[in-house]
């Protein structure tokens, strides 16, 4: 038997294929020897000399461990319920695994299912013959990925594995100095910085004066309390160059980016390499994106390099804010992104706790908060300015 893990999957979609590759890369980072067709093609662009059918059969039969990526198409291949000419590789592998399970009844020490985000398989969807063994959900949290790595290491007799998990801090007690953003927006920030969501890109959209920058400032404060380093990039004015942004990476993360910093902090491929190796969380913030949206050199770098890197960099969290945002359909990161739309806050009840906390003198003037909200049309920047003016008058 070959001391390796073979990943068997069916190509359901480009997104699913990327998740499978991401699984293989995560296991490789843990020093687990992984066999995956896409990895083989990276090293052998012409494919195996013996042909794909023989190659797949050998890997399926001779690997010490096999991970079956659960998906409707793979299960259809298992059940011989596919259209003619489709899913031939997974169908062949499924037949080999069926025979292996038949030959060793009740003793399956090498084959396990893994469930990835695109197809979070329920137990009832798994073919009955495969339900008897614990499936892994490696991207649902660090615990399952750690368990998978430990199982593979035990089966392969490896002692020098390194779990590819990230030490995200638990949520901390923190009161953001904002009004009415605790229903969706602030919980999204808390989840992001606790590693509790697969959507590690947060896009915050809104017109001027609705509180985007204020929300980011509170996020920086909260990240500081969690001891998460922040690369905070203000794109306002559109004059920021890529080298200046790279300099911020060097300034804030010098001790975490050895290859990038060691070569002068100019080579972006080394930055990506170091970001992939991080095991302590890092937050990247980009405000006023609309000012660089028309600059292809910078906007393309953000969309096609930096945001693309989030999928392969498990310790990376990114927030982009602006009147305009990167187009989610321009890159392969759209499923990792959460979109928040900020608007006016016209509900007086939502403002009252903030006003009482920030401007206790406000009540002395007997000002009518509803009137202020009407005059400001609920825009947080204007409301805050009115409240400040009224409170200052009370102190005179």
N, C-alpha and C positions, 0 to 999 in steps of 0.2 A: 504493500500500500504506500501511496505517496503522502508524505507528511505535509499536507496542505488542506485548505478549505476551498471547495468548489462552490461557486454561486450559480445556481440554476434559476433562470427567470424567463419570462416571455416579454418580448418588446411590445408593450401596450401603447406607449406614447413617448415622445421625447422627454417629457417631464419625469415619467416613470423610469426611463433609462438613466436619467441623471441621478435620480435617487438611488438606483442600484449602484451606480458608479460611486456615489458618495459613501454608500455603505462599505464598498470595497476599499475605498481610500481610508475611511476611518479605521478599518481593521488593519490595513497596512501600517498606519501610524502607530498602532498598538503592537507592531512587530509580528503580526500574524501573517504567514505566507498565504496569499490569496490568489486563486485562479479565476479569472473572469475573461470572457471573450474580448471585451473592449480593451483590457490590459494587454492581452496577447497581440491584438492588432496594433497597439501602440509600439510594440517591440518588433512585430513582424507584419508590416503593412500588406504583404501578399497573402496573409493567412497561413494556416498550417499546410505543410507539404502533403500530409496524409489526407487532407480534406477535412472540412468541418464535421461531417458525420462521425468519422473515426475519432477525431480529436475530442468531440463532446462525449462520445461513448467511453473513451479511455478516462477522461476526467471524472465522469459520473461513477464509473466502476472502481477506480483505483484511489480516489481521494479519501483520506481518513475521515474527513468531515464534509458534509454537504449542507448548504443552506438553500432552501427553496424559498424564493421570494413569492409570497402569496399574492395572487391577482386572479381576476375572473378568467383571463385567457389561459393562465397556467392550469387552473383547476379544470377548465374545459378540455385541455389536452390530457389531463389525468383521466377524465371521464370518457375520452375518445368522442368528444362532442364538438369537434372543430370542422370547419369547411375544408374541402379537399385542397391540398397544397399549402395550407397555412399552419403555422405553429409546429412545423415538422421537428425542429430541434427539441423544443420542450416536450413534445409528445414522445420522442425517443427516450429522453431522459426520464420522463415520468414512468414509462414502461420498465426501465431498468430499476428504478427505485421501488416500484411495486413488487418486482421479482425479489429484490433484496429483502424487503419486509416480509415477503412470503417465506423466504428461505430461513429467516431467523425470527419466528413468531414470538412476539412479546419481548424481544430484546433488540431494540433500536438504539444503538449507541453512537450512530454517526449522522443521522439525518434529522434536521429541525427546520421548522418554518420560521420565517421572519416576515413581519408585517410593516410595510412602509407607509408614509403619510398619504399617498395618493389612493391607496386601497386599504384602509384600516379595517381589516377583515374581522367580522364577527364569527363566533364559534360555529354558528349554524351554516355559514357559507363554506366552511372547510369540509372537503370530502370526508365521509365517516372514517375511512381507513387511516386518515392523517390526524384525526382529532385527539388521539390518545397521548400526544406529547406536547409539552409546554411550548407555545410559540413565543418568540422574542419580538419586542417592539422597540428597536434600538434608538429610534429618534423621538420617542415619547418622553424621554428623560434620561438622566445619567445612569440611574440604577439598572435599567434594562440593558443598556450598552455595556456597562461594567459586567453584568451577569453573562452576557454573550461572550465577551472577551475571556472571562474566567473559564467558561465551559470549553471554548475552543482551545485555550492554553492547556487545560487539563487533558483533553483528548489528544492533543499533539505533543504533549510532554514538554511544553515550553515553560521556562522559568524566568525569562528576561523580558516579559511583556510589560507594556506601559499603557495603562488605560487612557484612551483618547478623550477623556471627559473633562469638562470645564468646571471649576469651582465657583459657581455663581453664588453670590451672597443671598441669604434669605431676606425677604422684605423687612424694612425697618420702620419704626414709628417716625412719621414725618408729616408735618402739616404744610402743604404748599400754599404760598401766599397768592392764591388765585381764587376767583369766584366761579362757582358752578362748573368746574371742570373735573369734578370727582365722580361723575357718572360713567363716563367712557374714556375721556382723554387721560386723566391721571392714572386710573387703573391700568391703562395700556402701557404707560411708562413704568409703573411698578412691575408689571409682568415681564416687560422687556429686560429690566435690569436684574431680575431674579432668575432669568433663564427659564421662565415658565411657559414660553410660547415658541413655536417654530418660526413665527413671523418676526425675525430679528431686524427687519427694516420697518421703520415707522415714517410714513409720509404725512406731514401736517400742512394742510392747505387752508388759505383764508385771505381775505382782503386786508388792507392796512388797518391797524387799530383793533383787531379782534383778539390779540393776545398771543400770537405765535411766539414772539421773542420772549415775552414774559414766561410762557410755559417752558421754553428752553432754558431760561435762567434758573427756574426752579428745578429743572432736571439736572443741571450742573451742580446745584447745591446738594440735591439728593444723592447724586453719584459720588460727590465728595464724602458724604456721610457713610456711604457704602464702601469707600476707598476704591472706587473704580476710576482709573485714569480717563481723562476726557481730552480728545483732540477737537477743539472748538474752532470752527472755521466760519468766519463771517464773510459772505460773498457780496455784501452790499457794495454797489457801485460798479461791479463787474470788472474791476481792475486787478483782481487777485490772479496771479500766475500759478501754474502747477508747481513750480519749484518752491514757491512760498508755502503752498500747502504741504509739500513734502518736508519742508523745514519745520513745520508745526509737528509733524509726526516725529521728527528727530528730537525736538525740544521736549515733547511730553512723554515719549515712549522710548527714549534712547536705550535704557537698560533691557528693554523687551524685544528690540529689533536688532540683534547683533549683526546679521549679515548685511542688512540695509545700511545701518549706521557705519559699519566697518568699511564699506565701499563708498563712503562719501555722501550717503543719503540722497542719491540721485537716480538709482536704478530701480525702476518700479517693479521689475520682476523679483528683485530681492525683497522688496517690501511685501509683495504677495506671499512669498515663501515664508517670511517671518510671521505674517498674520496667520497663516495656516497652522503654524507651530505653537501659537499662543494657547496656554491652558489657564490663564487668568483673564477675566473679562476686560474688555476695552470698549469705550463708547466714542463714536465719531458723530459730531454734530455739524450740520451745514445749514446755515440760515441765509435767507434772501436768495434762494436758488434762481428766482426769476431773472436776476441780474446777470447770470452767466448762461441762461438757457440758449441764447443766440450765439454763444461761443462754442463751436463744435469741438475745438481742441480740448476744452475743459469739460463740457457737458458729456461728450463721448467718453472721456476718460472716467468720469464718475459713473456713467451708466454701464459701459461695456467692460470696465476693468474693476473699479472699486466695488460697486454694488454686486457685480457678478461674483466677487470673491467671498461674499457673505456665506454662500452655500458651502464652501470648502473651508471656511474659517469659523469653527464653532464657538470661539470666544468673542466674536465680533458682533457688536450691536450698533446700528446706524439710525440716525434721525435726520431727515431732510425736511426743511420747512420753507415755505414761500408762497407767493401769490400763484406761482406756476411751479410745477414739480416735474421730475424726470418721468418720461412716458413709460408706464409699466410694461407696455407691449414691445418696447425696444430691446429688452434684454431677457435673459433667462431667469431673472430673479423675481418675477412678478408674484409668484406664489409664496415668496418669503416676505412680502410686503403687506403692511396694514395701513389703510388710508383713513385719516381723520380729517374731517372738514370742520373748521372752526367758523362760527358765525356770531352775530350779536347775541347778547344775553339780556333779554327784555323782561324777565321775570324778577320782580322786586324781592320775592322770597329767596331767590337764589343769591341776591346781593347782600341781604341784610346781615348774615353772619360775618361776611368779609368787611363790610362797613363798620360794624360794631367792633371788630377786632383791630382794624387799621386806624379808624378815626372815631374814637369814643366821643370826641367833642361834637360830632355831627348831630347827635340828638339834642344838644344844647341849643342849636339854631332852629330846631323844629322844622328842618327842611323836609320836603316831601320827596322821598326817593323815587316814587313813580313818575313825578314830574321830571326829575333829572334823567331818568331812563328814557322818557319820551323825547326830551330835548337832544339827548346823545344818541338816540335811535338804538340804544342797547350796545353801542360799541364800547368795549371795555376800556380802551385808552381814554376816550372822552369822559366816560363815567368816572374813572379814577381821577381825572383832572378836576372835574366839577366837585367831587367829594373832597379832594385836597384843598381846593380853594375855600369851600364852605368851612371845613375844619380849621383852616388857618385863620379865617375871620373870627371864629369862636375863641381863638387864643389871644386875640388882640384886646 
